[in-house]
Amino acid sequence: MYRTHTCGALTDKNDGDEVILAGWVNRRRDHGGVIFIDLRDRYGVTQIVSDPVGHSDAHDVLNDVRAEFVLQITGLVRKRPEGNDNLNMSTGKVEVVVTEIKILNASKTPPFEIDQEKDVNEELRLTYRYLDLRKERLKNNIILRHKVVKYIRDYFEKENFVEVETPILIKGTPEGSREYLVPSRLYHGNFYVLPQSPQQLKQLLMVAGFDRYFQIARCFRDEDQRGDRQPEFTQLDIEMSFIDEDDIMSLNEKLMIELVEKFVPKKKMLSKTFPVLTYEEAMNVYGVDKPDIRYELPLSDVTDLVKDSEFGVLKDAVKSGGIVKALRVEGGAKFTRKEIDEFTEVAKIYGAKGLSYVIIDKEPKSSIVKFFKKEELDAIFERCGAKDGDAVFFAADKFKTACEALGHVRISVAQKMGLIDENAFAFLWVKDFPMFEYDEENKTLAAVHHPFTSPKNAEDFEKNPQDSVAKAYDLILNGNELGGGSIRIHDRQLQKKIFDILEIGDEDRERRFGHILRAFEYGAPPHGGIAFGIDRLIMIFADEPNIREVIAFPKDQKAKDLMLGAPSEMPTKQIEELGIKIIEVKKD
């Protein structure tokens, strides 16, 4: 056998046992002829000791051994000398004295150190990902991911769900994100796509009678990359029949509480009863639809207080149908001009033309103060709760732009002032999103979530669809959207009305969604669901800065696999078999 024990298994109870270990050289130290090796495998590290006296043949072999060599060690377990215990290792009370050694495989010098956590260029790490995964942190992230996913599967098994695998090669039904196309060899000019999500498939499973479905699903989106996004990702997909919003929310609250208590018990949950905000409440109070509620800093609406002021920026915004939001920052009077400029740049990123402000240092100070009467400023400060030593920032624009701009300034202020409790978890639900939003590019209404989302009030929907509210809900954790879902449309006629509003014509409707409309003619039950990003959840649990750190083989920020060299060119013969012609596109 290659080993009798793993490198994390030995304790002082094994004192005197003969054992065989196998693993990688984590570290080698030569102390005046006596060689110490930390032997590592997935389970831990064991200290190996080789003395030239007594076992010179084995000792000679170790003279050629370096970091990351793969060794098989035979030896005797002994307790470490008094005072030499290493409490940072599970095996830290013992060591193994070598009697025999085999080099199972040598190793080149790795391109970066594996036994230590140091800053290493990510491109290098991803190119040698199989070495990167040997590091303790990455290894623990992957094991955490495995355990969380297993717990999720067991949880839904106990809740009487059935896990169903849905196809990876499906029909293209554009629902928002750009899809990956897969050409058909047998049917030239025809394509499969890789699923953005199993959305329509899980709804069809409800029509089929599988009233409680879940899946750990692979999803694909051809989008620009960022820290919490990958071209392929893993999703916890859930769908249920004969339920409403509260049923789904309570089921998933219970799951999240159990996951936190099991896997990140050191995190304090601010509440085990998740607050529920409407979309409008979240935007008005926090400026974003995925608010971080670990800190206060609420926004105030001061539109009515500034509409008659002499400050044209705010006054004109109100006249053109916009609003004015204010953010009071306690102690903000100490901000430097450079810091205020940084906040202004944040506001501009989210569409604001600028960021007005007033510093209260015994008296209001700012270039805009001269445009206000004293009673106007007093009214603004009273509504915001502002006092001496504070700062008040203003954003004026259309509702969404003003809220989002100041909402992200709020986040930047909290980070700058150290207001965020990194040891806390704050969950909440945001619901009642708008059904539609105006697509400036296509000059039409577009579904905020997807076209299968049910309106909250059918009567209002009929009268004024552009202002209708959806039965949609997102679960938020510390300012991150963990997942989102909705109660679906199960009535064919209502679904057709949605397509009409979205200006999806009969021919296009049949081509893209004919299958689900036909299914709705055969007794579709009321149903709804939700989907969670597994990668993002593990990222937060592991306190990692991006999801690449919790995925075994991720793509880089340009959607490239640096380890395998993908995407790559394919042989001409294979391209021709697919009936594809490559057209060179000139780059600017």
C-alpha positions, -999 to +999 in steps of 0.1 A: +000+000+000+011+036-005+001+047+029-013+035+062-023+070+074-029+104+059-006+133+069-033+148+091-042+116+111-013+110+135-016+119+172+004+111+204-018+079+206+003+066+176+035+069+196+057+039+187+036+028+157+053+020+123+035+040+096+037+047+059+029+082+047+027+096+011+025+132+001+043+163-011+073+181+004+058+212+019+091+224+034+126+210+039+150+221+066+185+209+072+197+213+108+233+203+109+229+170+092+194+162+107+168+168+080+133+179+088+106+176+061+069+188+065+051+162+044+017+175+031-014+159+016-050+170+015-056+161+051-027+179+068+010+181+075+033+157+094+069+165+104+094+139+092+128+135+108+158+119+092+191+113+110+221+101+092+229+078+121+211+045+118+193+049+084+220+064+062+204+050+030+171+068+036+190+099+047+210+100+015+178+100-006+166+131+012+197+150+002+182+153-033+147+161-022+132+196-027+099+213-023+069+196-040+087+162-046+062+134-040+075+110-013+066+077+003+079+076+039+081+046+062+090+053+098+083+052+135+060+077+152+074+094+183+063+122+205+081+154+199+107+165+225+092+185+253+086+221+244+087+214+206+050+208+201+034+228+172-001+237+183-008+251+148-008+215+134-032+187+142-002+164+142+019+189+161+026+166+191+044+139+171+069+134+143+079+104+122+115+091+122+123+078+088+134+042+082+128+040+045+120+066+018+110+064-019+108+093-043+075+087-062+080+117-084+104+147-086+093+183-091+106+213-109+109+244-088+074+258-087+068+293-103+056+305-069+058+294-033+031+270-022+038+266+015+032+304+021+004+329+013+021+356-006+008+380-033+013+363-066+002+376-100-032+361-107-023+354-143+005+332-131-017+315-105-044+307-131-018+294-156-006+269-129-040+264-112-032+228-103-003+242-082-024+271-068-050+245-056-023+229-034-023+260-012-041+256+021-065+285+015-076+274-020-079+238-008-101+248+021-123+269-002-129+239-025-137+216+005-160+243+020-178+244-014-182+207-014-196+206+021-220+234+015-234+219-017-238+185+001-256+202+029-279+219+004-287+186-013-295+169+020-316+199+031-338+197+000-340+159+002-355+163+038-379+189+024-392+163-002-376+179-033-365+159-063-332+168-080-336+168-118-308+174-142-318+195-172-301+196-206-270+217-213-277+218-251-310+236-255-329+259-278-320+296-280-347+317-262-330+350-256-340+363-221-315+391-215-279+380-214-260+370-245-259+332-250-231+309-260-239+292-294-231+256-302-232+247-339-248+215-350-227+192-372-258+173-384-279+204-392-258+230-408-269+265-400-287+254-368-274+259-333-279+248-298-272+273-270-258+268-235-285+276-209-284+310-191-305+291-165-330+262-165-358+288-162-383+274-187-373+238-181-380+240-144-414+256-152-421+227-176-412+203-147-440+220-127-464+213-156-452+177-155-462+174-118-428+175-101-441+200-075-407+204-057-377+205-079-341+216-072-308+213-091-272+223-086-272+237-122-244+249-145-253+281-163-236+300-190-236+337-200-215+354-226-210+386-206-182+410-197-164+397-166-161+412-131-152+400-096-185+382-090-192+370-125-179+341-147-189+329-181-199+296-165-212+295-130-231+272-106-267+280-095-289+265-068-322+263-088-355+258-070-391+256-083-423+248-064-460+243-072-490+255-053-471+281-033-468+319-030-440+342-021-440+336+017-436+298+012-404+302-009-390+329+014-395+310+046-381+278+031-349+296+020-346+317+052-344+284+071-317+271+047-296+302+050-297+302+088-287+266+089-258+271+065-244+301+085-247+282+118-230+251+103-202+267+082-195+302+094-206+301+131-181+329+140-203+353+120-230+370+140-264+372+123-279+406+130-313+389+129-327+355+122-359+371+111-350+385+077-364+421+072-385+426+041-383+458+021-401+467-011-380+478-040-393+514-036-384+513+001-349+500-006-342+526-032-356+555-012-338+546+021-305+530+008-303+541-029-298+506-042-320+475-046-294+453-027-287+473+004-261+466+030-279+471+063-250+464+086-247+502+090-272+531+090-266+561+067-302+564+054-310+587+025-337+614+029-360+628+002-357+666+003-374+673-031-402+694-015-377+714+005-355+725-024-380+729-052-383+767-046-347+773-037-324+795-058-300+766-064-306+759-101-291+724-102-316+711-076-345+733-086-342+724-123-340+687-116-373+689-097-390+710-125-381+683-150-398+656-130-368+645-110-361+642-072-335+653-048-320+629-023-298+639+007-273+618+026-263+630+061-229+617+073-222+620+110-188+635+115-185+642+078-172+677+083-137+663+086-137+650+050-109+666+029-116+681-005-098+651-020-122+627-003-152+647-014-139+647-050-136+609-048-173+606-036-182+629-065-165+606-090-185+576-075-217+595-081-208+602-117-201+566-124-238+559-116-251+587-138-251+618-116-238+650-132-221+659-099-225+658-061-235+689-042-227+691-005-228+712+027-203+710+056-217+720+090-188+734+109-206+756+135-223+771+105-231+757+070-202+760+046-202+753+009-204+771-024-241+763-026-251+778+008-256+812-007-285+799-028-306+788+002-325+808+028-316+799+064-350+784+070-346+762+039-313+748+052-327+744+087-356+723+072-332+701+052-309+696+082-339+687+104-352+661+080-318+645+076-310+648+113-278+668+105-260+687+132-227+704+138-197+684+126-218+666+099-218+667+061-248+665+038-245+653+002-272+659-024-280+641-057-306+654-081-319+635-111-346+611-122-356+587-094-334+558-102-303+578-111-305+601-080-310+571-057-283+549-072-257+577-074-262+587-037-266+550-027-232+542-040-217+573-023-233+559+009-213+527+004-181+546-003-186+567+028-192+536+050-160+520+036-140+552+041-152+557+077-149+520+088-186+517+095-190+481+082-189+453+107-170+426+088-179+400+114-217+404+108-242+389+084-272+409+076-298+392+054-329+408+040-355+404+013-363+430-013-396+424-032-422+441-053-399+450-081-412+468-112-425+445-139-409+465-167-383+491-174-379+512-205-352+501-229-336+532-243-318+514-271-348+496-285-374+522-274-396+495-259-405+481-225-383+452-212-389+427-184-370+436-153-366+400-143-378+378-172-411+376-192-425+347-171-428+368-139-464+372-126-478+407-119-487+414-082-521+429-091-538+417-122-563+446-123-535+473-121-516+454-147-544+455-171-550+493-166-514+505-165-489+478-173-458+501-174-463+509-137-472+474-126-454+456-098-440+421-101-443+392-077-405+391-076-381+389-047-343+390-041-324+377-011-296+401-001-266+395+022-243+423+032-250+442+000-247+412-023-276+397-042-275+360-033-304+350-054-336+361-070-369+346-080-406+352-087-440+337-088-444+327-124-473+331-149-491+298-153-520+311-175-515+311-213-536+342-219-518+363-193-484+351-207-495+362-242-504+397-228-469+400-214-454+391-247-477+417-264-464+444-240-429+434-247-437+437-284-428+400-291-449+393-322-468+361-330-441+345-351-412+354-328-434+343-298-440+309-314-403+305-324-389+314-290-416+303-265-441+280-284-432+250-262-441+267-229-473+283-243-484+248-255-476+233-221-498+259-204-527+245-223-525+213-204-532+223-168-502+243-155-503+247-117-496+279-099-458+279-093-427+299-085-391+296-076-358+312-069-321+307-079-290+313-058-254+318-070-234+291-053-201+307-062-211+340-047-224+324-015-192+304-010-172+336-018-189+354+011-186+324+035-149+321+027-143+359+030-128+360-005-127+391-027-140+374-059-156+341-070-125+329-089-110+321-054-138+295-048-140+279-082-115+251-090-107+261-126-121+296-132-117+318-163-098+351-159-114+385-162-112+383-200-131+349-200-099+330-208-088+297-194-050+304-190-043+269-178-058+250-208-054+278-233-091+283-241-107+296-262-085+282-290-085+278-327-099+245-341-087+223-370-099+234-404-115+200-411-136+202-379-147+238-387-158+227-422-177+197-409-198+222-389-205+243-420-189+273-405-168+299-422-144+321-401-146+357-410-117+379-400-128+410-381-105+440-383-097+454-350-095+492-345 
